[in-house]
């Protein structure tokens, strides 16, 4: 019998991108598309929010897909099959609003394809016609292409360099779909802030409802610290408890992008010369 939070399977999806299947039966039995967990590699590690990429209540497993973006994620990705993640807290956040809207477009940019997958699967199961658009810088960084294809009516792939699918950005492919006359009832967009903003710029003129999942800074994941506050429709919201999904046409993306770069210099220094001193006497 696996231990709680044990890594049942570890898979490399692309350079610097790892998939973990974790034994988390309580979380798996309660998780819904759009929700996330907060994990710690060990007792002195940083808290990292990760959207649940898939879950299986019967098997008691959840899927997390992690990109090595800094020191903490590199250490987390260094864990191997059979090892345990010390803390996995969740499911957190509000689930996606899944209904039969008609025709929906699910746009996943980069690692945003991971949180988009369970939403796409649920929207298809609810009876929607699903167009999926996946984007990455190059073919070797595309993830979940076949999995997404299986739960979509149509899949469109875009890469910045043209190494797979159409050369260009996901927002451009979405604009093409709209121009072709496809009646779109709702759009989901998950990925880098600049990508989500570009998608919203495409859908705003036609008034197409657009949902974005925000990856602003989080610490505790329960609304206590205020680290993930963002302005939506002129009101302050906390991504961890009010979101992570919001009306993209109401999000102040300038503020979001500024906050996402707030600790870039410190993170860079931590990657170069970090030495943990917790517990050491001075």
C-alpha positions in Angstrom: 0.0 0.0 0.0 1.5 3.4 -1.0 2.2 5.9 1.7 0.4 9.2 1.8 1.8 11.7 -0.7 4.0 9.0 -2.2 5.1 9.4 -5.8 3.5 6.5 -7.6 4.9 7.5 -11.0 7.3 10.1 -12.3 7.4 11.0 -16.0 9.5 13.5 -17.9 7.2 15.3 -20.3 9.7 17.8 -21.8 13.0 19.4 -20.9 12.6 20.7 -17.4 8.9 19.6 -17.1 8.0 16.6 -14.9 4.7 14.8 -14.2 4.1 13.3 -10.7 1.3 10.9 -10.0 0.8 11.2 -6.2 -1.1 8.9 -3.7 -3.5 11.5 -2.2 -6.8 9.7 -1.7 -8.6 12.4 0.3 -7.7 15.1 -2.2 -8.5 12.8 -5.2 -12.0 12.1 -3.8 -12.8 15.8 -3.4 -10.9 17.5 -6.3 -12.7 19.3 -9.1 -11.4 20.9 -12.3 -9.7 24.2 -11.8 -8.6 23.6 -8.2 -5.1 23.5 -6.9 -2.9 22.2 -4.0 0.0 23.8 -2.1 3.0 21.5 -1.7 6.3 21.5 0.3 9.1 19.2 -0.6 10.2 18.9 3.0 9.9 20.7 6.4 12.0 23.7 5.5 10.9 24.1 1.8 9.0 26.9 0.2 5.2 26.5 -0.3 4.4 26.0 -4.0 0.9 26.3 -5.5 0.2 23.8 -8.3 -3.0 23.3 -10.2 -4.3 19.7 -10.1 -3.7 18.4 -13.7 -5.8 15.3 -13.3 -7.3 13.1 -10.5 -8.7 9.6 -10.1 -10.9 9.1 -7.0 -11.0 5.4 -7.4 -7.2 5.0 -7.6 -6.7 7.7 -5.0 -4.2 9.6 -7.1 -3.7 13.2 -8.3 -1.5 14.4 -11.1 0.8 17.4 -10.7 2.9 18.8 -13.6 5.9 20.9 -12.5 8.2 23.1 -14.5 11.7 23.8 -13.2 11.5 27.5 -12.8 13.7 28.2 -9.8 15.5 26.6 -6.9 12.4 25.2 -5.1 10.8 23.6 -8.2 14.2 22.1 -9.2 14.5 20.4 -5.8 10.9 19.2 -6.0 11.4 17.8 -9.5 14.5 16.0 -8.1 12.2 13.6 -6.1 11.9 10.1 -7.5 9.3 7.4 -7.7 8.7 5.9 -4.2 9.7 9.1 -2.3 7.1 11.3 -0.6 6.2 14.9 -0.9 6.1 16.1 2.7 3.0 18.3 2.5 0.2 18.4 -0.1 -2.6 20.7 1.0 -5.9 20.8 -0.9 -8.0 20.9 -2.9 -8.0 24.7 -2.7 -9.7 27.4 -4.7 -13.0 27.6 -6.4 -13.7 24.9 -9.1 -14.4 25.8 -12.7 -18.0 26.5 -13.6 -18.7 23.5 -15.9 -21.9 23.7 -17.9 -23.1 22.9 -21.4 -22.4 26.3 -23.0 -22.4 25.1 -26.6 -19.1 25.7 -28.3 -16.1 26.5 -26.2 -12.4 27.1 -26.9 -9.8 26.0 -24.4 -6.4 27.8 -24.8 -3.4 26.4 -23.0 0.0 28.1 -23.3 3.1 26.3 -22.2 2.6 24.5 -18.9 -0.9 26.0 -18.9 -1.8 22.9 -20.9 -1.7 21.0 -17.6 -4.4 22.9 -15.6 -6.4 23.2 -18.8 -6.6 19.5 -19.4 -9.1 18.5 -16.6 -11.3 21.6 -17.5 -11.3 20.5 -21.2 -12.2 17.0 -20.3 -15.1 18.1 -18.0 -16.4 20.6 -20.6 -16.5 17.8 -23.2 -18.3 15.4 -20.8 -20.9 18.2 -20.2 -21.8 18.1 -23.9 -19.9 21.1 -25.3 -18.2 21.2 -28.6 -14.6 21.8 -27.7 -11.9 23.5 -29.8 -8.5 23.3 -28.0 -5.5 25.4 -28.8 -2.2 24.4 -27.4 0.9 26.6 -27.7 4.6 26.4 -26.8 7.9 27.9 -27.9 8.9 24.8 -29.8 7.8 21.2 -30.4 9.9 19.7 -27.7 8.1 21.9 -25.1 4.6 20.8 -26.1 2.9 18.8 -23.4 -0.3 16.7 -23.2 -1.0 17.0 -26.9 -2.4 13.5 -27.3 -4.3 13.6 -24.1 -5.9 16.9 -25.1 -6.7 15.6 -28.6 -8.7 12.7 -27.1 -11.0 15.1 -25.2 -11.4 17.7 -27.9 -13.5 17.9 -31.1 -10.7 19.9 -32.7 -7.1 20.5 -31.6 -5.0 23.3 -33.0 -1.2 23.4 -32.2 0.9 26.6 -32.3 4.6 27.0 -31.8 6.7 30.2 -31.8 9.2 28.6 -34.2 6.9 26.6 -36.4 8.4 23.3 -35.4 4.9 21.8 -34.8 1.5 22.9 -36.0 1.1 26.5 -37.0 3.8 29.1 -36.5 2.6 31.8 -34.3 0.8 32.5 -31.0 -2.4 30.9 -29.6 -4.1 34.3 -29.7 -3.6 34.4 -33.4 -5.1 31.0 -33.9 -8.1 32.0 -31.8 -8.5 35.2 -33.9 -8.5 32.9 -37.0 -11.3 30.7 -35.6 -13.4 33.8 -34.8 -12.8 35.3 -38.2 -13.8 31.9 -39.9 -17.3 32.3 -38.5 -17.2 29.7 -35.7 -19.7 30.8 -33.1 -17.9 30.6 -29.8 -19.9 30.7 -26.6 -17.1 30.8 -24.0 -13.3 30.7 -23.9 -10.9 29.5 -21.2 -7.3 30.7 -21.3 -4.5 29.4 -19.0 -0.8 30.3 -19.4 1.6 33.2 -19.1 0.0 36.5 -18.1 0.9 38.1 -21.5 -0.7 35.2 -23.3 -4.0 35.4 -21.3 -4.1 39.2 -21.8 -3.6 38.7 -25.6 -6.5 36.2 -25.6 -8.7 38.6 -23.8 -7.8 41.3 -26.3 -9.0 39.0 -29.1 -12.3 38.1 -27.4 -13.3 41.5 -26.0 -14.5 43.1 -29.2 -17.0 40.4 -29.8 -18.1 40.1 -26.2 -17.1 36.5 -25.9 -17.0 35.5 -22.2 -13.4 34.6 -21.3 -12.2 32.9 -18.2 -8.6 33.1 -17.1 -6.8 31.2 -14.3 -4.3 33.5 -12.6 -0.9 32.3 -11.4 0.0 35.2 -9.2 2.2 34.8 -6.2 0.7 32.7 -3.4 2.1 31.7 0.0 -0.5 30.2 2.3 -3.2 29.5 -0.2 -6.0 30.3 2.3 -6.4 34.1 1.9 -4.5 34.9 5.1 -1.3 36.4 3.7 -2.7 38.6 0.9 0.2 37.8 -1.3 -2.0 36.9 -4.3 -4.3 40.0 -4.3 -5.3 41.2 -7.7 -7.8 43.8 -9.0 -10.8 42.4 -10.9 -13.5 44.7 -12.0 -12.1 47.5 -9.8 -12.3 45.3 -6.7 -9.5 43.6 -4.8 -9.7 39.8 -5.0 -7.5 37.0 -3.6 -6.6 34.5 -6.2 -6.3 31.6 -3.8 -9.8 31.8 -2.3 -11.8 33.9 -4.8 -10.2 32.2 -7.8 -8.1 31.0 -9.4 -10.5 31.7 -12.2 -11.8 35.1 -13.1 -13.5 37.0 -15.9 -10.5 37.9 -18.0 -12.1 41.1 -19.4 -12.2 42.4 -15.8 -8.7 41.5 -14.7 -6.1 44.3 -14.3 -3.3 42.5 -16.2 -0.8 45.3 -15.8 -0.9 44.8 -12.1 -0.8 41.0 -12.5 2.3 41.2 -14.7 4.0 43.7 -12.3 3.4 41.5 -9.3 4.7 38.4 -11.1 8.0 40.1 -11.7 8.3 41.4 -8.1 10.8 38.9 -6.8 12.6 38.0 -10.1 15.9 39.4 -8.9 15.8 37.6 -5.5 14.8 34.4 -7.2 17.8 34.7 -9.6 20.1 35.2 -6.6 18.7 32.3 -4.8 19.4 30.0 -7.8 23.0 31.1 -7.8 24.0 31.2 -4.2 21.2 30.0 -1.9 22.2 28.3 1.4 19.5 27.5 3.9 20.2 28.8 7.4 17.0 27.8 9.0 17.7 26.3 12.4 21.2 27.5 12.6 22.4 29.6 15.5 23.8 33.0 14.7 
